[in-house]
Amino acid sequence: MKYAVEPPRRTMIPVDYYIILSAILFTIGVLGVLIRRNALIIFMSIELMLNAANLAIVAFGSVIQNFSGQIFVFFVIAVAAAEVAVGLALIVEIFRTKKTIDVDQMSSMKG
């Protein structure tokens, strides 16, 4: 079938780019956990590492033409949303009692 106007050609982005992006995001997350002392920054860095892993899972799932990776990532994101709610509640409660969210000053578990 001939078209009057040639349809645009769709090119796939290679999975290598997704894996490289995932590795970069994961590395930034690890550096954030290791270098920063603010509990909120550490918490966001952990979420960044989780999302980097999700990106890698979806990328590999697209390579093998299987939706199970996307379904798994959907459940991981749902659990991460619950984890964010609990984590932020803990950080707020620690701030109320200690008046700081600096990790170095929260070394003991006593009130």
C-alpha positions in Angstrom: 0.0 0.0 0.0 1.4 3.4 -1.0 0.9 6.4 1.1 0.6 10.0 -0.3 2.9 11.0 2.5 5.5 8.7 3.9 4.7 7.8 7.6 7.4 8.8 10.1 9.9 6.0 10.8 10.0 5.0 14.4 13.3 4.0 15.7 13.8 2.2 19.0 16.1 3.6 21.6 18.7 0.9 22.3 18.4 -0.8 25.7 22.0 0.1 26.4 21.0 3.8 26.8 18.4 2.8 29.4 20.9 0.7 31.3 23.5 3.4 31.3 20.9 5.9 32.5 19.9 3.5 35.2 23.5 3.0 36.3 24.0 6.8 36.5 20.9 7.3 38.5 21.8 4.5 40.9 25.3 5.9 41.3 24.0 9.3 42.1 21.7 7.7 44.7 24.6 5.8 46.3 26.7 8.9 46.5 23.8 10.8 48.1 23.4 8.1 50.8 27.2 8.0 51.5 28.0 11.7 51.3 25.0 13.6 52.6 24.1 13.7 56.3 20.5 15.0 56.0 17.9 12.3 56.6 15.6 13.7 53.8 18.4 13.7 51.3 19.3 10.2 52.2 15.7 9.2 51.9 15.4 10.7 48.4 18.6 9.1 47.4 17.2 5.7 48.4 14.1 6.4 46.3 16.4 7.4 43.4 18.2 4.0 43.6 14.9 2.2 43.7 13.7 4.0 40.6 17.0 3.3 38.8 16.4 -0.4 39.5 12.8 -0.1 38.2 14.1 1.5 35.0 16.5 -1.4 34.5 13.8 -4.0 35.1 11.5 -2.3 32.5 14.3 -2.0 30.0 15.2 -5.7 30.3 11.5 -6.6 30.1 11.2 -4.8 26.8 14.1 -6.7 25.4 12.6 -10.1 26.1 9.1 -8.8 25.0 7.5 -9.7 28.3 5.2 -7.6 30.4 6.1 -9.3 33.7 8.8 -6.8 34.4 6.4 -3.9 34.1 3.9 -5.6 36.3 6.6 -6.2 38.9 7.7 -2.6 38.7 4.0 -1.5 39.2 3.9 -3.4 42.5 7.3 -2.1 43.6 6.1 1.5 43.0 3.0 0.7 45.1 5.1 -0.6 47.9 7.5 2.4 47.6 4.5 4.8 48.0 3.7 3.1 51.3 7.3 3.2 52.3 7.5 7.0 51.6 4.5 7.6 53.8 6.0 5.6 56.7 9.5 7.0 56.2 8.3 10.6 56.1 6.2 10.0 59.2 9.3 8.7 61.0 11.4 11.6 59.9 8.8 14.1 61.1 8.6 12.3 64.5 12.4 12.3 64.9 12.4 16.0 64.0 9.8 16.7 66.7 11.8 14.9 69.4 15.4 15.7 68.4 14.8 19.1 66.7 17.2 18.1 63.9 17.3 15.6 61.0 21.1 15.4 60.9 22.0 11.7 60.8 25.2 12.3 62.8 23.2 13.7 65.8 20.7 10.8 65.7 23.2 8.1 66.6 21.4 6.8 69.7 17.9 5.3 69.8 17.0 6.7 73.2 14.5 9.6 73.4 
